Amino acid sequence: MGKLTYVNRKIAGVKLAQSIQRDIQKRIPKIGEEKKLAAVQRDPVVELDATGRQLGEDGIAIVCDALYELAETGLSRIEELNFSGNELTASSLRHLRRAVSVCPDLRDLDISNNNISLDTVEDLENWIGFLESFVNLKCVRRLEISHNPLGDLAVETFFQVYALEHPIFIPYDFGNARKSNAVDELTDVNYSVEGFDIRSSGGHLYLAPHNTQASDLDNIAESSRKASIGTIGSSHLSSSPPSSLDAPRDPADIHGLRGIPYVVMSNIGATDLSAMWMSYVIPEHPLPSDLHPHLPPLKEGPFATTLRKYDGLTSCRGIIMTENPLVTALGLTVLKEAEERRDEDAATIEELMTNGQGRRRSSVVSDTGCDEGRRENRRNSIQDRDDSFNASSFPSKSRKALNDSRYSLDRSRARIQLNVLKAQGVKASLLWKRVMRLVVVSRAILVDYAGPIVIDGYEPTLKIEPKSSQRTSVDSTFKLENSPAVSPAAKESINAKLKGLKLDHKLPESKVYQDPQLPGKLSADIWMKIIILAEDNDSVTSRNQRLNIFHWSRSRVSLATGLEHLSEATETQIRRVIGKVKGLTYEL
């Protein structure tokens, strides 16, 4: 069957969709149609190009239903879908989600030049559902969503879905490194470095963020072992028929948005806020060159030519955000600095594994193994993470440059956050708005509660410690002075309310702890569940962020700290509060 091209058809819209439906259904053999079955098995690949045919929502629904029916047979390999320029909207995404989720061999999806925007809650839900449909796809090379009025909210939720996906695993390639007799490729080790957990098994090295559970690394290592002896289970293989174009699958575990080499977001109405969100994704996203060896071979043709053009870009490698005129110089800077951080992380790991001499540092690696408890402690301390590898192997000048560049990226992000908060407030971000609502409600209900804060068996790790000079009470001597951001009338009003306010967070030594009387005589556990259901029932915030919010909101120390900064600009105060509870970004 090959490629189904409808670009030059005279019909369009629903009529064309019905024609596409008939063509697709021809590939679904009925009982007794042995010739049709044999023909489909000889040529299982399906590539559909309906560029610029004004399918609209009704048309795309018809086509996607047919694609779903075809994919469910397991006889065809749906590899390319091009719906560019078809007047699709956010409502159309629910149909695409259904089709995409059952196409394990999908290589390319193009929905550019449509009218997809997030104007309602339903639109947002459709967009998130569409992104989630990629979670189990392992072959996608490109997701093209350019030239749609998506805006910052779409980019933020892209980051949200990306952050929730399970980490991918890519074996470290020692093929280009000079090996010596002293190198033991088969030594199994595990240790930590610069934000990664590293596990070696059977000569393969796997990298994952610190929050990956040890059992996840064990599972992929076991899959590697089985693959090496030819006993990998059928559950690890695609359900579609094999193709001569597919190379044998290696132990890499690539899937979802994290495993797509090219995500193209040109001209989508993005601003500096979108650039800031993607600055968190870029350092985590593998370079296309790192993903290509673990994907099915690329066929020559227009698609391959387009991908080579992306490779020619000097910036935005993999995550492509060109041609977004609302992104200012500051936004471009934060994207550039994010790219530099990714390169620095890669160089750090390369240096760690080769010791700068083109060979693996087996002696250092073998001495740094640790159990899960020790590794968990290092996750909570930057200093401990730095101590988990031999920092003396890096020149001091290189370490200083690395730190300076990291601070530079953080400063650029902070500038964007302050600019956005000043111009739009917390409503500019779904996450920030949710965090602040949780903080306000939690403060009103849980303040002074000194009992345990537990969610799903976890307790907060946030530490709230008063500064040596911090006031624990407010009296008539406390005044707002030199506060240009606060009007004189407002100062007097605030000072009047502050007078006599007790902020002492310590109970008398002789007083035994007792639960304060929370509203309605309900327990803290019930109140926390009520607050979550009322203010974050769709789980925009993570468990750790909720724990931090509840812990911070109940503390008089945090309240006293906030009062010390009342003279600052509103956006600065808001950012400080969100930052204190680790709510400025989604957890990767």
Secondary structure, DSSP 8 states (H G I E B T S, - for coil): -EEEE-TT-S--HHHHHHHHHHHHHTTS--TT-HHHHHHHHHS-EEEEE-TT---HHHHHHHHHHHHHHHHHHTS-EEEEEE-TTS---GGGHHHHHHHHTT-TT--EEE--SS-----SHHHHHHHHHHHHTTTT-----EEE--SS--HHHHHHHHHHHHHHS---B-----TTS---TT--TT--EEEEETTEEEEEETTEEEEEETTS-HHHHHHHHHHHHHHHTT---GGGS-SS---TT-----S-B--TGGG-SEEE--SS---HHHHHHHHHHGGGS--HHHHGGGS----SSHHHHHHHHHHT-SS--SEE--S-TT--HHHHHHHHHHHHHHHHHHHHHHHHHHTTTTS--HHHHHH----HHHHHHHHT-HHHHHHTS-GGGS-HHHHHHHHHHHHHHHHHHHHHHHHHHHHHGGGG-HHHHHHHHHHHHHHHHHTT--S---BTTB---------TT--SS--TT----S-TTS-HHHHHHHHHHHTT--------TT--------GGG--HHHHHHHHHHHH-TT--S-HHHHHHHHHHHT-HHHHHHHHHTTTS-HHHHHHHHHHHTT-SS---
